[in-house]
Amino acid sequence: MKLIKQRIKKVLLIFAPVIFSCESPKQIMPPLGISYIGAFLRNDYEVRLLDAAIEGYNQEISITEGFMCYGLSVEQIKRKIEEFTPDVVGISCIYSNQFKVVADICCSVKSVSADILTVVGGAHPTFLPEDCLKFCPSIDFIILGEGEVTFKSLLDNINAGNSYEQADGIAFRNNEQIQINPKKDFIKNIDAIPYPARDLLPLKKYFKVGLPMGLVSRQEPAINMITSRGCPYKCSFCSSSVFWGRIYRTRSAENVLAEMAELKKMGIREIKFFDDNLTLDKQRAKTIFQGMIDKRFNFTWNTPNGIAAQTLDEELIILMKKSGCYEITLAIESGDQKTLREIIKKPIDLDQSMRIAKLIKKHGMDSYGFFIIGFPQETKEGIYNTLRFMEKIKLDRVSLFLANPLPGTEIYKECVDRGYLSNDPVQLDYFKSSFKTKSFDQKFLENLRRRWYWIYNLKLILRNPFKFFKIYNKFILRKPFFLIRSVFSKFIMPELKK
């Protein structure tokens, strides 16, 4: 392995443009990944953040049938690199379908100067590091999993002229051979991580768009935050728990409330909790919510990333309401108990989920549910059981997704082993199916999901039009053409074709 003989002073961190399904409206919030990395590096390096998605939010191009890309073009990103002249460019690749544009950005970096080091992180390169390095020779390093300490250690070692050959959690080329050092060490005390470097992002641009994850908000401006990392559960479809090492680590209530105090000073009025497990530690959660009440933050808040129903009880729900919560998202996933137990391996009891949904309604909050159909080994009977359960539980709104084999998950390995995959993993999308089984194919799943989802939401409008427009009024006012286009393409066009 050749040591890198250069002095690193300037670091540019990029969140790549986003590829999305035409069936999905654009949702955008400040990227926490590069914000945390930037905060961790800024005391020792000159750091700049570039969120290509927000900077080019109104720039859209068609990628393939049914897919669009929004964000700055690679050429525009290249000009930003030339202006800043960084020594290192780090690029976040959370979603698999971002990877090809991330690879293009890395090539563009090298066209500016071959001496600029490229470092890529995020879920996709973490789980497919060898594939990524083979596909793109312009990638110098991949950070596997949690990145703050690993990224800074890599830069510090390069500056000191030390070897990084045994560094934890990185992948790179060593004498033309790909070397992968598995991630073993995770930050135990996450209170020690500085708050995200939000001041290095154009926050007013996010506030102007005003379409956060989940599409709804009660007050503006809204901001996203996390209070914990990791998950102890072993759901077969989830890559997030694997990414964080299946180790549940929490920030102290005091640390969380201190960040909220800073957000309040910034004029933030609504919080979006992005935790995988906000309420897993009930006592910590209660301390946070009681602190929000005692300090009179007067935030409104919701949980667009979902909460496990089994972690909730009536006492906690009452406290959530008092602290400003107006909507709880239940990540139920399936309405078939056998699918939950044997395929998804998620410890959810459907009767308990029904009780929690009733409690949420009883205490005056909205309910939102996540459901997924089309898992390998799932039967059509299991799929229809999920649809029937969604009708039965009567949530205020739902999202129905198609199962996708995300790299790093048990389902991905199963699909590879069984030869199910028909698309490469960089084309994954929750509105399109990427594999077929003996029980169903992609066309069946896509048609079923589309038809059921639209009928379900039309029923919601007819059942309670006031509530529907109360939930979605901001989205409807800001994206009227999305709704018109969707209705035309899903209902009118099929009839014209007939």
N, C-alpha and C positions, 0 to 999 in steps of 0.2 A: 504494500500500500504506500502510495506517494503522499507525503505530507503536503498540505496546502500552505504555500509560503506567501501569504498576503495578510494585510491588516484590515480587519472588518470594523467599520465605523458606522455605516449607514445601512439600515434595514427597511425594505419596503414590504409590507404585508398586504396581500390582495385576496379579496373574496371574489371569486370568478363569476362571470355571467351565468344566468340560470336558464336551464332548458326545462320547459314545462308543457303539460298537455293542454291542448286548446279547450278541453273540457274543464280546466281548472282556472279560476281567476287568479291574477297575480296578487300575492300577499308578500309584504316585505317589512322587515324590522332590522335594527342594527345587528350585524353578525357578532355574536358573543365570542366565537372562537378566536378570531384575529384581534378582538378587543382585549381579551385576557392575555394573549401572547404579547401584544404591544405593551400592555401595562407591566408585564413581567420583565420586558427587555429595556424599557425606556430609561431607566437610571444609568445604564451602561452603554447604550447605543442610541444613535439618533434614529428614531422610528417614525415612519409615516404609514398610515392606513389608507387603502384604496378599495372601497366597495364598488366594484364595477357594475353591480346590479342596480344600486340606487343612482349612481352617476349617469347611467344610461337607461333609466327606467322606462322612458318613452320610446326607446329604440327597439323594435321588434323585427326579427327575421324568421322566415319559415325554415325549419331544419329538415324534417321529413314529414310525411303525411301525418297530420294530427299533432305535430310538435312545433313549438315556437321557442325562440331564444330571445331573452331581453338582457340588455346591459351594454356597456361599452364594447366596441369592436376590438379585435386584437390589435389593430393598427392604432387605435386611440390609446389603448393600454400601453403600447410600445412607446408612444410619445410621452406618456406620464413617466415611464421608466427613464427615458432620455433626459427629461427635465430634472429628475431627482438624482440621477447617477448613483444608485445604491450599490453597495458591495454584495448584498444578499437580497434575493427576492423570495419571500415565502408565500405560498399560494394554498388557500384552503379549498379542499375538494370534499365537501360533505356528502353530496349526492353522486351516485354512480354516473348519472347522465351528464354531469359537469366535466367528466374526466377528459374527454377529447378537446374541449376548449381549454382546459388547464394545460394539456400537452402542447397546444398551439401557443399558449402564453409563454411556456418554458422555451420553446423554439425561438419565439420573438425576443426573449431576454438574451439568449445567446447571440442573436443577430445584432443586438446593441453592443455587447461585449462578451467574449467567451470567458472572461475572468469573473463575471458576475455569477455567484453561486445560486443555484435554484434548489429550494427546499419545499417539498409538498407534504401536506398533512391532511387529516380528515378521515372519514370512515372508509371510503373506497380504496385509497392507497394503503391504508392500514391493513386491510384484509386481503388485498391483491398486490402486494409490493413487487413481487417478481414480475408479474404481468405488466405492471405499470413501468418498471424500469426497462423491460425489454421493448415495450411499445414506444417509449420516448427516451432516446439517448440524451436528451437535453435536461433530464432530471438528474441532479447530482445526489440529493439525499431525500429520503422519505422518513418522516417522523411517525412512529407507530403509536396510536392511541393518544393519551393525555400528553400535551405538548410543551407546557411552560418550562419545566425543568430541563427536559431533553433538548429543546431548541437552544436554550441559553447555554447549557453545558457544551453543546456542539460548537457554538460560536466562540465560547471562551477557550476551548481546547485548540481550536484553529488559531486564534490570536496568540496563544501561548506556545504555539509550535508543537503541541502534544499530539499523540496518537488518539484517534477516536475509534480505533478498530474494535475495542471491546465495549464501546458505549452502549448503554441500555436503550432499547426501543428505537433503533434506527435501521434503515436498509440503504445500501449503497453498492457501488462497484469497487471490488478489491482485486486489482490486477486482472481486469476484464471479467472477473467472476462476480456474480451477484451475491452479496453477503447480507443476511437478515439476522439481526440481533433481536430476539423476541422481547416484547415489553414485559418487564417483571416488577419494576418499581413504580408505585403510584404515590402521589402526594398525600401523606396521612393527615396533616393539619391544613385543611384548605382555607382556614381563616388567614393563613399566612400569604395567600395569593392576593395581590392588590385588586381593587375593584376594576372592572373593565375600563379601558381608556376611551370612554365615550366622547371625550373632548376632542379626539383625533378624527371623529366622524362628523359628517354634515347632518346633524340631528334634525335641523329644520326641514330638510328634504324628506325625511321619513315622516315627519309630522304633517307635512303638506299632502303627501300621498294618503296617509291616514287609513291604510288598509292592512292591519296587522294580521298575524297568523290567527285563523279562525274567523276573520272578516268583521267581527263585531267589537264595539267598544261603547262605553257609556259616557266617558269623559275624554277629553283631549287636552294636552298630548299624552300618549301612552308609551310606555317603554317596557322592554322585556328584561327579566333577570332570573337567575337560578340561585337556589339556596342549598343545593346538595348535588352530589355527583354519584352516579352508579346505581345499581339495582341488584338485589340478591336473588331475584327470580331468574328462571332459566327458560323463558318463553322461546319457543323454537323459531319464531319468525323475527325476533328483535335483535338488531345488531348493536343497538345503543348499550345494552348491558354488557356485551362482550367488549366493546370499545373502551368502557370505563373499568374493565377488569372484574366485573361482577362484585365489586366492593362498594358497599353503600357508605358514603362519607358525607357528613353534614357540616355546614357552617353553623357556628353557634348562633343562637337567637340574637345575642347582642351584636354580633358582626352583621347579621342581616338587617337589623333595625337601624344600625349606623349607616349602611348603604342607602336605606330608604330615606333617612334624614337628608342625605346628600341629594337624592333624587327630588325630594320635596323642595329643596332650595333651588333646584334647576327649573322648577315650575311644572314638574311631572304631576299628573293628576290620576293616572291609571297605571296599574301594574299588570303585566302578563307573566305569570309564573311558568317558566319553561322546564321545571324539574321533571324528571321521570318519576320521582316519588316524593312529592311535597309533603304528604301526610303519613309516610311510613312510620316515622317516629312521632307518635301522637302527642306526647308531652312537649316535644320541641315545637311542633306545629302550633299547639295551643299557646305556648309562650310567645311565639311570633305574633299570632293574631291578637292576643291580649295586649301585647306591646303596641301594635298598630292602633288599637282603641285608646290605650292610655296616653299615647303621644299625640293623639288627635291628628293623624296624618290625613284622614278623610279621603284616602285613595278609594277608587272603585277598582275591582280586580276580578280576574277569572283565571282559568287553568286550561288554556288551549292545547297543551300537550297531553292532557288527560291525567286522571287520578284513578287509582285502584279502588273499586267500591269497598273491598274488604278492609280498607284502612279507615273507613269513615264510621262514625256513630252520631247519634242525635246531638250529644253535647258539643262535639266538634263542629257539626253543621251549623248549630246556633251561633257559635263563636265566629265561624267564617262569615256568616251573614252580618253580624254586628260589626265586623272589621272592614266591611265594604264589598264582600263577594256578591256578585249578582248572577254568576253562572258557573256551574260545576260540570266539567267534561268527564264522563265516565268511559274509560277505555275498556269496554266489555269484550269486544272483538268478535265473539260468536254467541249465538243464541241456542247453540246445541251443546248440551253438557258433555257429551261424549267427545266432541271435537275439542272442547276446552281441555278436557282431562287427558286425552290420548294423543292428540295431534299438536295443539298449541302449547300444552303443558303449562297453562296459566291457572293459578289457584283462585278461581272465581266460582262462586256459587250463584246461579241465576236467580234463585229465590231471594237471596240476600241483595242482589242488584236491584230487584224489583222493590224491596223494602226501602233501600237507600234512595231510589228515584222518587218514591212517594214522600219521603222525609224532606228531600230537596224542595219538592213542590209545596209541601205543608208549610215550610218556613220562607216561602216567597221568593225563591231563586229559580232561575231557568236551568234546564238540564240539556246537555248535549252529549251525544253518544258516538263512539267509534265502533264500527263493525267491519269485518273482513270476511269475504267468501272466496272459495277457490283454492284452499290449501291442498297440497298433495296428500293423497289418501282420504280426503274429505269426500263424502258421497253427496249426491244430489239431494237426498233426504236431509242430510245435515245442513246443506245450504238453505233449503226451504224452511227448515226449523228456525234458522237465524232470521229469515225474513218475517216469519210469523211472530217471533219473539219481539222484533223491532216494532211491530204493530201493537203488540200486547203491552209493552212497557210504557208506551205513550210519552216519549221524551219530546221536548220542545223543538229539537232539531237533531238530525243525525248526519253522519258522513258514512257512506258505504263504499268500501274500497275493495279492490281485487288483490289477492295475495300475490306478493312478489318475492322471489328468492333473493334477498339481499345478501351480498357477499359477507361472509363471517358468521352467518346463521346456520343452524342445524338444517333448516329447510333448503338453503342453498346447496349444501353438501348432498342432501337427499336427491334434489333435482338433478345434480350433476351425475351422481351414482346411477340414477334410474334412466338417464338419458332423456329427461323431460324438456330440458331447455331448448327453445327454438330461437331465442334471441340472445345476443351477447349482453352481459350485465350492464353495459353503459346505456342501454335503452330501456331500463326499468321505469315503470310508471304505475301509480296506483289506480289508474283508470283504464289501463290496458293489461291484458294477461300475457305473460311471457312463456307459458308452458301449457301443455295439455297432458291429461292423464287418461286412464281407461274409463273414468266416469264422466269426463267433460272435456270440451276443447275451449279455445280462446273465444270463438265467436259466441258460443252459448253463454259464457260468463259475461262478456262485454254487453251483449244485448239484454241479458237479464238484469244486470246492475243498472244500466242506463234506464231501462223501462221502469223498473221498480223505484228507483231513486226519484225520477221525475213525478211519477204518480203519487208517491208518498208526500212529496213537498207540495204538490197541488192540493192534496187532501188537507195538509196543514193550513194552507191559505184559506180554503173553504171553511175549515172548522173554526179558525180563529184568525181572520184577516188582520185585525188590529194588532194582535201579538206578533204575527209574522212581519208586518211592516215596522213594528217597534224594534224588532231584533235586527232587521236588515236594511233599515231606512238609509243609513249612511252609505252602505254598499250600493244600494239601488241608485241613489243620487249621484254617486261618483262613477259608477260603471254601468250606466243604462244600456250601452251598446253590447256589453257582454251578455246580458239577459236576452236582449232581442236576438242576437246572433245564436245563442244557445237554443232558444225556443224554435227559431227558424230551422236550424240544422237538425234538431232532434225530432221535430214533429211535422213541420211543413214540407221540408225536402223529401223525407221518406215517402210521404203521400204523393208528391209530384212524380217521384221516380216510379211509383206503382202505376 
